[in-house]
């Protein structure tokens, strides 16, 4: 089941999570995959664009974790997987807001993992690099080519590459992995 919460309103998110629990009985896996960009050089970036990206990418992750956590603690089990970004690890010109939001997701992931690890809940992040998605499809061909040259594997990743990492982190095979950032970036952040 895919769920999405209104990132600006914790109460709406909490109500939605409670409905899911009522219908399904539990929450075993939470994947926080919301993400937007509003790129621009910092000198020209509006506060509104900065806030909108942080509200969606970081605050939305905070809200969904907070809303699902009580149930996972009660169950004494669960997997939380947060989508970060290679940009949150290394930064990128013209993406100060996006980089800050995804670096925040990494910090949130590590902090929550420390807080709730003793409850049988793992919290990890995936840091995708340049993945062939709607978000990257709009980039001009020369930009895509330049980005591809920065990737040691010389290609954009696929959504399947990222999904396989999420499936692994959600599985019992990853039961002893928590507080980690798994880069799925073709070697960009090494």
N, C-alpha and C positions, 0 to 999 in steps of 0.2 A: 504494500500500500504506500502510495506517495502522499505526503502531507506537506502543506505550505501554510505558514502562519503569517499573519499581518505583522511585519517587523516593527511597526511603530507602536503597537499596542500589545503589551504583555498579557493583559486580561483576555483579549481575543485569542491569543496564541494558547494560553492556558485552557480556555474553554474548549478550543479545538482538540488539544491533546486529551483532555478529559473525555470528550466524545469518542475519540479513537479507543481509549482504554475501555470505556463502557461497551463499545461494539466488539472489540477484539480481545479484551481481557488483560492485555499486557502490551508493553513496548519492548521489543528485544533489540532492535537496531534503529538508530537515528542517524541519518546522513544529512548533514547541513550542506546544501549545495547551492544556496542562493548567491548570486554574484552579478554585479553590474559594473560598468566602467563609465566614467565621465572624464576622459583624458584631456589633458592640457598642461602647459607649463605652469609651474607653481606661481610665478609672478602674475599670470593672467587668470588663475583658477578662482572661481567664485567660492565664497564660503558655502553657498547653497549646494554646489556640486561636490565640495569636500564632504559636507554633512550627509548628503544623500547616499554617497558611496559607503561611508562608514556606517550609516544607519542600516542599510541593506546587508552589507557583507559581514560586519562585525556585530552590530547590535542584534540583528536577526538571529545570528548563531547563538548569542548569549540568551535571547528569549527562548528559543526552542530547547536549548539544553536545560535551562532553568525550569521550563514547563514540564519536561519529561523526567527530570531527575528524581523527583519524589517517588514515582512509580518504579523506576529502575532500582532505587535504594531499597524500596519495600521488597522487590523481587530478589535483591542481592545478586543481580546479573544485568548485563546489557553491554551493548557496543555503541559508542558514539564515534562517528567519523565525520570530521570537518574538512571541507574543501578550502585549502589555502591556495598558494600559488608560488611558482618559482620567483615571481616578482616580490612576494613577501619575504623571501630569503635574500635576494640579491638587489632589489630595487630596480627601477627602470625610469629613465627620463620621460617626463610627461605623464607619469602615473603616480605621483606622490600620494594621492588619496587612495588609490587602489592598493599600492604597496603598503601603506600604513594600515589599511583595513585587513589585509591578508597577513601581515606581520602580527597584528593584534589577534587574529584567529590562532596563529601559532602559539602566542603567549597564553591565550585563553585555554587552548588545548592542553598545554603542559601544566598549567595551574590546576585545572579541573581534574586532570589525571592524578595529580598528587593528593587532591582533596578526597577523591572517592575510590581510589584504587583498592582500599581495604574492604570495599563493599562488593567486590567482584565485578566491577564495571571498568571496561577499558575505554580510553579516550585517545584517539590518534588523529593525525591530519595527513591529508594527501596534498602534495604541492605539485600540481601539474605544470608543465612548461607550456610551450605553444602547441595547442591541441586543435585539430581541425574541427571547428564548431562554427555556429552562426556568428559568434563574437569575432573570430579571426577571419571569417569568410569576407567580411567587408573591407579588409585591409587591401591597399593597392598591391599589385603584383610585385613591384620593386621592393616594397617593405617585406612582403612574405619571403622573397628571395634572400634578402639581407638577414632576416631572422633565421632562415634555414641554414645559412652558412655559419651561424653561431652555435648550432646544435651539433655535437660530435657525431650523432647518428645520422645527420644530414637529412632529416625529414621531420615534419610535424607529427605529433602523436595522434592517436585516435581516441575516441570516447571509449572504445573497448579496452584500450590500454589502462585508462583510469578506472573503468568499471572492474577490471580484474584485480586491481589493487584494493578496491573497496570490498569486493567479495572475499578476498583473503583476510582483510582486517576484521570483517564481520564473522569469520569462521572460527571454529574451535582451534584451528591450527595457529591462530594468532592470539591465543588466550594469555600468553605471557608477554605480550607486546603492549605497552601503554606509554603515553606521553611522547610518542615519536612522530616525526615528520617524514613521510615516505615520498621522496621525489620521483615523479613520473615525468621526466623532462628530457629524455634522450641524452643526458649527461650535462645539460646546461649549467647546473648549479654546483658542479663538482670543483 
